[in-house]
Amino acid sequence: MSHVDMLQSIASQKSDIILATNYGVLLHDKRANLYLLSVDSKSNMNEFLDKFSSPQLLSVHQDFLADEISKRFGLSISMVCKQAVWGSSLDSSHLEYAIIQPLNIQHLDKVYALYSHKIGKKYLQKRIQSNNLFGYFENDELVAFIGLHEEGSMGMLEVKSEFRNRVIGSKLLLWLVNELIEHKKVPFSQIEIDNQTSYLLHEKLGFEFSDGFVYWLE
């Protein structure tokens, strides 16, 4: 569970294994131009860090890696996350999703205005153009959305304020879980440590959480 991000990156067949030993693994996920790294101890990290020249985006599983990468490559920690993993089957027959469908470029401005987290408009545009951002509609109005990030995690969940407390967020998340299960993928999210609302939602729906953290640097 702690390394679901790395396992799913390998399973996507869109990543390269740069180095794998008994004490660590370094991947390059080509979808996001992202390096993923986990090492068991500080004494073993240099063999992996020496593989880098000038990395731009990394996701690492140990705090000592985050500290050393910050010093060596001048990168900053942009997020610290818990991983939430769907670990059971899902009976979707009783679920009512209203109308959920992929968004198109005409929705970009509305999505960008609605989304409350720090993320670039260009990134949202890429998610829409790759059919990885999905909208929840009522009476032809876009009231919420959810998506898949480049490296495969679920996220970008947002519900218009006047439509909150109607379990729309739960419906969207369970819909995406079901979609991923049908495609033989493991549904997982990376939740920023200060996002208590998202943490509680995943907990309520039965997700399991990793013990450690994932540190994003850029």
N, C-alpha and C positions, 0 to 999 in steps of 0.2 A: 504493500500500500504506500509506503513512504517514497517509492520510486516509480509510481504509476506513470508519471509524466515521461520518464525515460523509457519505460517498457512500451508505452503507447507510441512513442516516437519511433522506436525500433519496429514495432508492429506495422506502422504506416508504410514501411519500406521507402520512406522519403528522408532517411537520415543515414549518415555514415558513422561507423564506429571508428573513431580516431585512435583510441587506445583502450584496451580492456585488460586488466590484470586481476589477480586475486584480491587486490585492495582498492580498486577504483575503476571507474568507467568514464570516458569522455566521448560524447556524441556531438555531431553537427547536424542539426535539423535544417534541411535545405528549404523547407517551406517558409521558415521565419528568419533564415540566416542566423540561427540561434545555437549557441554552444551550451550543452547540458553536462554538468560535471558532478560527480560524487566520489569522494575519497575517504577512506576510513580513518586516517590520522594525518596530522600536520607533517609528520616526518616523511610521508609518502607523496606529498602534493607536488613537489618540484618537477618530478618526471612528467606530470600532466600539464603543469603550467608552462613548461618549456616548449610545449607544442604550439603555443600561441605566438603570434607576432603582434598584431594590433586588433584584438577582438573588439567588437562594437556592442554585442548583446550576449549576455550570459545568464544562465539560471543554474545556481549551485545549491548543494544540500547541506553544507556545513558553514558555520559562521567564520571559522578560521580561513576558509577559502575566500569568502566575501571580503574579509579584512585584507588578505594578502593581494587579491586581485585589485582592490581599490588602490593599494599602495603601488603596486608594480605597473599597472596599466592606466592609472588615473581615472578609473571609472567610479561611479557612485551607485550606491544601493538605491534603486527606484521603488522597490516593493519587497515586503516580507510577507510571505503567504503560508497558510495552512492548506494542505491538500485534502479535499473531501471526495470520497470515492463511493460510487453506488455499488453495493456488494450483494444485491439480491435480485431476484426476478421481479418483473413488474406485470401485474394484470391490468392492462389498459382498457379492458372492455367496458368498465364502468365510468371511465373518465370522460368528461365533456370538455372539449377544448375550444368551443366556439369556432371561429375561423382563424387558423394559423397558416401563414403562407410565407414563402421567401419574399423579402423586400426587394424593390428595384431602385434604380438611381434617383427616381423622382421622390423617394422618401428620405433622401440623404439629409436635406436641410432640417426636416422635422426631427429626425433621429438625433442629429448633432445638437439641436436646441434642447431636446428632452434629456439627453444623457448627462448624468450628474457627475460622472467621474472624469478624471484627467485622461483624455485620450484625443488623439488628433483626428481631424475630419478626414484626412487622407486615409488613415487606417480604417475608419468606418466605411469609407468608399470602397476600399479593397475587399472588405468583408461582404459588402452588398454585391459587388461585381462577381465574387466567387461563390455566390449563393449560400453564404454562411451566416446570414442575419435574417431572423424570422420575426414576423410581426403578428400580433394578436389584435384582431379587428372586432369591433362591435358597431353595427349599423354603418359599415364602410369607414369607420373612424379607426385610425391606428392608436391604440390605447396602451400598448406595451410591446416590448421586443426582447429577444434573447439571441445569442449567437455562439459560434465556435471561434475561438482564437486560432491564429495561424498554426500553433503547435498542437492543437487538438483539444484544449481544455474548454469547458463550457463557461460562459460569462456574458458580460454586457447586458445583464438583466436590468430592465428599467420599466416601471409602471407609472403612467401619468398620475399625479397626486390625487386627482379627483376620483380615480378608479382604484385606489389602494384599499386594503382591508376587505377585498372581495376574492381572495385566494387566486387572483390572476397570476401572480408570480409563481405560485405552486403549480398551477396548471401548465404554465410555460416550461418550467423546469422539468416536470414529469413528462411532458410531450417530447422534449429534447432527449431525455433519458431513453424513452421508448424508441425514438429514431435511431439512436446510437446502438442500442441493443439489437435492433433489427439488422443493423449493418455489422454485427459481430464486433463491436467496439466496446471498450470499458468507459462508461461515463465518469468523468471526474471534473472537479472545479478547483481553482486555486483562489483562496479567499484571503484578501488582505487582513492582517491581524486586527486592524481597527474597524473592520466592517462587521459589526455585531449583528446587524439585520440579516445579512447574507448567511452568517454562521448559524443563527437560530433557525433560519428557513431550511437550510440543509439538514440540520439536526432533527427538526420536526419531521422531515420527509424520510429519515432513516439512513442518511449518508453516514459513512464511517470516516474518521479523521486520522491523518497521519500524526505520529508523535512529534516529529521534527518539523522544521520549516524549510521553505524554499526561498532563496535570496536572488532577486533579479538585479542585475547590474547593467548599466549602459552609460 
